[in-house]
């Protein structure tokens, strides 16, 4: 019997990105300039049309000056994150 991991909460990831961008008052163009990512990529991420790569989220973490865990942590928002059971 194969046990599959729970589905990541991609909506929470999208919301986290939007919140960080809006908190700073940045437009998509400003975030694109700060992150080196294409404006279209950022729009697609924030609207849930793309998941992005590790490289994408790494660039965003640097642009926002936050730990990457702050960006990716919400993926486990609807379940217990791996390694936290019994810790």
Secondary structure, 3 states (H helix, E strand, C coil): CCCCCCCCCHHHHHHHHHHHHHHHCCCHHHHHHHHCCCHHHHHHHHCCCCCCCHHHHHHHHHHHCCCHHHHHHHHHCCCCCCCCCCC
